[in-house]
Amino acid sequence: MSKRKQVLLKYVIEEYLESGSPIGSQTLKTLSNLSVSSATIRNGFKSLVDDGFLLQPHISSGRVPSFLALKDYWRSTLELGSEKTLSNAQKLKDFSEEIGCFVSSIQVQSLRLSGVENYEDKFLILRFGDEEVLARYVPQLFRFLNELIGMSLGDIQSIAHQVHAKELLQSLAGINQNAIFYGAKFLAPLMEEKRGEKLFFEIIEGSIFERLSNGIYFEEVLPKGYVLFIQDVLIEEKKSRVLFCGALNRDYRKIKWKGE
């Protein structure tokens, strides 16, 4: 894509996120102060429509960004690498209400598997510091867990998901992670999608954190038209993981971390 079209598409997306309405060539020229004619913008619009980055809902209307354009935009705009900071958890509720999306968080406890004890071939005692978790005794599981001693709770949960160790995951879920969430109503449309109900409760209950690492996700996890991203955040000086999930056309630029 040429530099001119990249700039034009960025302006359309950002104006669309602001207004929620289709963007016309004259409107864009007025709002963005682009130093090109409306005719040039219209030609750019046509090219971007042909490329699949813009859509024209009606013949006489302006253009809106496609799912493809919005996915590319959020991949390049959301900074998910370094740990962010929030002064208080109330900010998560504010983000949910202002953006119109679901937000949840869990505290990241620095728990590591320190030992596994077999109690009379009846059950296993998994020790995570001062916390103990019980699991049904299975010889293969006992050997498997001994190989994981020293690993973090989160890493063990991820591995358990990969090998479909459902009973182990249920046992580990008993460790309190202080999960909170806001804006469940914004995920309600998921219930109408195929297999959406299962995904809805996985996100609401927080078990989604166990199988997804930090990063951004689209159709590989969600129905088309949605985005989900997870970020490390220090909330009130406590290490946490925060999840945002909602429609692609919500304005996630409104997320402001401490110091930004």
C-alpha positions in Angstrom: 0.0 0.0 0.0 1.3 3.4 -0.9 2.2 6.0 1.8 -0.7 8.2 0.7 -3.2 5.4 1.0 -1.9 4.4 4.4 -2.3 8.0 5.6 -5.8 8.3 4.1 -6.9 4.9 5.7 -5.5 6.0 9.1 -7.6 9.2 9.0 -10.7 7.4 8.0 -10.3 4.8 10.8 -9.7 7.4 13.4 -12.5 9.7 12.3 -14.8 6.6 12.2 -13.8 5.6 15.7 -14.6 9.1 16.9 -18.0 9.4 15.2 -19.2 5.9 14.6 -20.6 7.1 11.2 -19.5 6.6 7.6 -16.9 9.1 6.5 -17.3 11.1 3.3 -14.5 12.6 1.2 -15.5 16.2 2.0 -16.0 15.5 5.7 -12.6 13.9 5.9 -11.0 16.8 4.1 -12.6 19.3 6.5 -11.9 17.3 9.7 -8.3 16.3 8.9 -7.0 19.3 7.0 -5.6 17.1 4.3 -3.7 19.1 1.7 -5.4 17.2 -1.2 -8.6 17.8 -3.1 -11.8 16.0 -2.4 -11.5 14.3 -5.8 -8.1 12.8 -4.8 -9.6 11.6 -1.6 -12.5 10.0 -3.5 -10.1 8.2 -5.8 -8.2 7.0 -2.8 -11.4 5.8 -1.3 -12.2 3.8 -4.4 -8.8 2.2 -4.4 -9.1 1.2 -0.7 -12.6 -0.2 -1.3 -11.2 -2.3 -4.2 -8.4 -3.5 -1.9 -10.8 -4.5 0.8 -9.8 -1.9 3.4 -12.9 0.3 3.1 -16.6 -0.5 2.7 -19.5 1.6 1.4 -22.6 0.7 3.3 -24.9 2.5 0.9 -24.4 4.1 -2.6 -24.8 7.7 -1.3 -23.0 7.2 2.0 -19.4 7.6 3.0 -17.0 4.8 3.8 -16.3 2.7 6.9 -13.2 0.6 7.6 -13.5 -3.1 7.0 -12.7 -5.7 9.6 -9.4 -6.3 7.8 -8.5 -2.6 8.1 -9.5 -2.4 11.8 -7.5 -5.6 12.7 -4.4 -4.1 11.0 -4.9 -0.8 12.8 -5.2 -2.4 16.3 -2.2 -4.6 15.7 -0.1 -1.5 14.9 -1.7 0.9 17.5 -2.0 -1.1 20.7 1.2 -1.3 22.6 1.1 -4.6 24.5 4.8 -5.3 25.2 5.9 -3.6 28.4 4.1 -3.7 31.7 1.6 -0.8 32.2 0.6 0.9 35.5 -2.7 1.9 37.0 -3.1 3.7 40.3 -6.4 1.9 41.1 -8.7 -0.8 39.9 -11.6 1.6 39.5 -9.9 2.7 36.2 -10.8 -0.7 34.7 -14.5 0.0 35.2 -14.1 3.5 33.8 -12.4 2.0 30.6 -15.3 -0.5 30.2 -18.0 2.2 30.4 -16.2 4.8 28.3 -15.2 2.3 25.5 -18.1 0.0 25.6 -16.2 -3.2 26.1 -15.6 -6.0 28.6 -12.7 -5.6 30.9 -11.3 -8.1 33.5 -8.2 -8.7 35.5 -6.5 -11.3 37.7 -3.7 -10.9 40.1 -0.5 -12.6 39.1 0.7 -14.4 42.1 4.3 -15.3 42.1 3.4 -18.9 43.0 5.7 -21.8 41.9 5.2 -25.5 42.3 7.6 -26.3 45.2 6.7 -30.0 45.6 4.3 -32.9 44.8 3.4 -35.5 47.4 1.7 -38.8 46.7 -0.6 -39.6 49.7 -1.1 -43.4 49.8 -1.9 -43.6 46.1 -5.2 -41.8 46.8 -4.5 -38.2 46.0 -1.7 -35.8 45.2 -0.8 -32.7 47.2 0.6 -29.9 45.1 2.4 -27.3 47.1 2.6 -23.7 45.8 4.4 -21.9 48.7 1.9 -21.8 51.5 -1.0 -22.9 49.2 -1.9 -26.6 48.8 -3.9 -28.1 46.0 -5.3 -31.6 45.8 -5.6 -33.7 42.7 -6.7 -37.3 42.1 -3.7 -39.7 42.1 -2.7 -40.9 38.7 0.8 -42.4 38.3 1.3 -40.6 35.0 0.2 -37.3 36.5 2.5 -37.7 39.5 5.5 -38.2 37.2 4.4 -35.4 35.0 4.0 -32.9 37.8 7.4 -33.8 39.3 8.9 -32.6 36.0 7.2 -29.3 36.5 8.6 -28.5 40.0 9.9 -24.9 40.0 7.5 -23.7 37.3 5.0 -20.9 37.9 1.3 -21.5 38.3 0.5 -19.7 35.1 3.0 -21.8 33.1 1.6 -25.0 34.5 -1.9 -24.0 33.7 -0.9 -23.2 30.1 0.8 -26.6 29.8 -2.2 -28.3 31.3 -4.4 -26.7 28.6 -2.1 -27.9 25.9 -2.2 -31.5 27.0 -6.0 -31.3 27.9 -5.4 -32.2 31.6 -8.9 -31.1 32.6 -8.9 -32.5 36.1 -5.6 -30.8 36.9 -6.9 -27.5 35.6 -10.0 -27.8 37.8 -7.7 -28.4 40.8 -5.5 -25.4 40.0 -8.6 -23.2 39.6 -9.1 -23.5 43.3 -6.2 -21.1 43.9 -7.6 -17.7 44.5 -6.5 -15.2 41.8 -8.7 -12.3 42.9 -10.5 -12.0 39.5 -12.7 -9.0 38.8 -14.6 -8.0 35.7 -16.8 -5.2 34.2 -19.1 -4.9 31.2 -20.4 -8.4 30.8 -23.3 -6.9 28.8 -20.9 -6.0 26.0 -20.2 -9.7 25.4 -23.9 -10.7 25.3 -23.9 -10.9 21.5 -21.4 -13.8 21.8 -24.3 -15.9 23.1 -25.9 -15.8 19.7 -22.8 -17.2 18.0 -22.0 -20.9 17.4 -20.1 -22.1 20.5 -20.4 -18.6 21.8 -22.0 -19.5 25.1 -19.0 -21.6 26.1 -16.6 -18.8 25.1 -18.7 -16.2 27.0 -18.4 -18.1 30.3 -14.8 -18.9 29.7 -14.1 -15.1 29.4 -16.4 -14.1 32.3 -15.1 -16.7 34.7 -11.5 -15.9 33.9 -10.4 -19.3 32.7 -9.5 -17.7 29.3 -6.4 -16.3 31.1 -5.1 -19.9 31.6 -5.0 -20.8 27.9 -4.1 -17.4 26.3 -0.8 -15.7 26.7 -0.4 -11.9 26.5 -1.1 -10.4 23.1 -3.9 -9.7 20.6 -6.5 -12.1 19.2 -9.1 -12.1 16.5 -10.9 -14.9 14.6 -8.5 -17.6 16.0 -10.4 -17.1 19.4 -13.4 -15.0 18.7 -16.3 -14.6 16.2 -15.6 -12.3 13.3 -15.8 -8.6 14.2 -14.3 -8.9 17.7 -10.9 -8.3 19.3 -9.4 -9.5 22.6 -6.1 -8.5 24.0 -4.3 -9.2 27.3 -1.6 -7.0 29.0 0.5 -7.1 32.1 -0.5 -4.2 34.4 0.7 -3.2 37.8 -2.5 -2.2 39.7 -2.1 -0.6 43.1 1.4 -2.0 43.0 0.1 -5.6 42.5 1.1 -7.5 39.4 -2.0 -8.3 37.3 -3.1 -9.4 33.9 -5.8 -7.3 32.3 -8.1 -8.5 29.4 -10.1 -6.3 27.1 -12.7 -7.8 24.7 -15.2 -6.2 22.5 -16.2 -5.2 19.0 -13.4 -4.1 16.6 -15.0 -0.7 16.1 -14.8 0.4 19.7 -12.2 3.1 20.5 -9.5 1.3 22.5 -7.3 4.4 22.2 -9.2 5.7 25.2 -7.2 3.3 27.4 -4.8 5.6 29.2 -2.2 4.1 31.6 -0.6 6.0 34.4 2.1 8.3 33.1 0.7 8.5 29.6 
